[in-house]
Amino acid sequence: METVKLSDIVLRWYPEMLPSLKKNELNSMIVLRDGLSILKPTDALEIIQYSICEHQDNNYLQ
């Protein structure tokens, strides 16, 4: 098991996404069961997407 910041995942697989993510999203701590070294790009993208959803405001645009 390994704990990393979301920013580590983004920098490794999708650095082009870095400017579009919020600081609190990038600082999220992610626990990886099998570690960062065997994480696949598709799994990394799923983690990034989930983190974005978790940090969204509950406010709706009107």
C-alpha positions as CSV (number, residue, x, y, z in Angstrom):
1,M,0.0,0.0,0.0
2,E,1.2,3.5,-0.9
3,T,-0.2,7.0,-0.2
4,V,0.6,9.7,-2.7
5,K,-0.8,13.1,-3.6
6,L,-3.0,13.4,-6.6
7,S,-0.5,15.8,-8.0
8,D,2.0,12.9,-8.2
9,I,-0.4,10.9,-10.3
10,V,-1.2,13.8,-12.6
11,L,2.4,14.7,-13.1
12,R,3.3,11.2,-14.1
13,W,0.5,10.4,-16.5
14,Y,-1.4,13.5,-17.4
15,P,0.8,16.6,-16.8
16,E,-1.3,18.6,-19.3
17,M,-4.2,18.5,-16.8
18,L,-2.2,20.2,-14.1
19,P,-3.3,23.8,-14.8
20,S,-7.0,22.8,-14.9
21,L,-7.0,21.2,-11.4
22,K,-7.6,23.1,-8.2
23,K,-4.9,23.2,-5.5
24,N,-7.1,21.3,-3.0
25,E,-7.7,18.6,-5.6
26,L,-3.9,18.3,-6.3
27,N,-3.2,18.0,-2.6
28,S,-5.6,15.2,-2.1
29,M,-4.1,12.1,-0.5
30,I,-4.7,8.9,-2.5
31,V,-4.1,5.5,-1.1
32,L,-3.0,3.0,-3.8
33,R,-3.4,-0.6,-2.9
34,D,-0.6,-1.8,-5.2
35,G,1.5,1.3,-5.3
36,L,2.2,4.0,-7.8
37,S,4.7,1.9,-9.8
38,I,2.1,-0.4,-11.3
39,L,-0.8,2.1,-11.7
40,K,-2.1,2.1,-15.3
41,P,-2.9,5.3,-17.2
42,T,-6.6,4.3,-17.4
43,D,-6.7,3.8,-13.6
44,A,-4.9,7.1,-13.0
45,L,-7.5,8.9,-15.1
46,E,-10.3,7.3,-13.1
47,I,-8.7,8.4,-9.9
48,I,-8.3,12.0,-11.2
49,Q,-12.0,12.1,-12.3
50,Y,-13.2,10.7,-9.0
51,S,-11.1,13.3,-7.1
52,I,-12.6,16.2,-9.2
53,C,-16.1,14.9,-8.4
54,E,-15.3,14.7,-4.7
55,H,-14.2,18.3,-4.6
56,Q,-17.1,19.8,-6.5
57,D,-19.3,22.3,-4.7
58,N,-22.8,21.3,-4.0
59,N,-24.0,24.6,-5.4
60,Y,-26.0,24.6,-8.6
61,L,-25.8,27.2,-11.3
62,Q,-29.1,29.0,-11.8
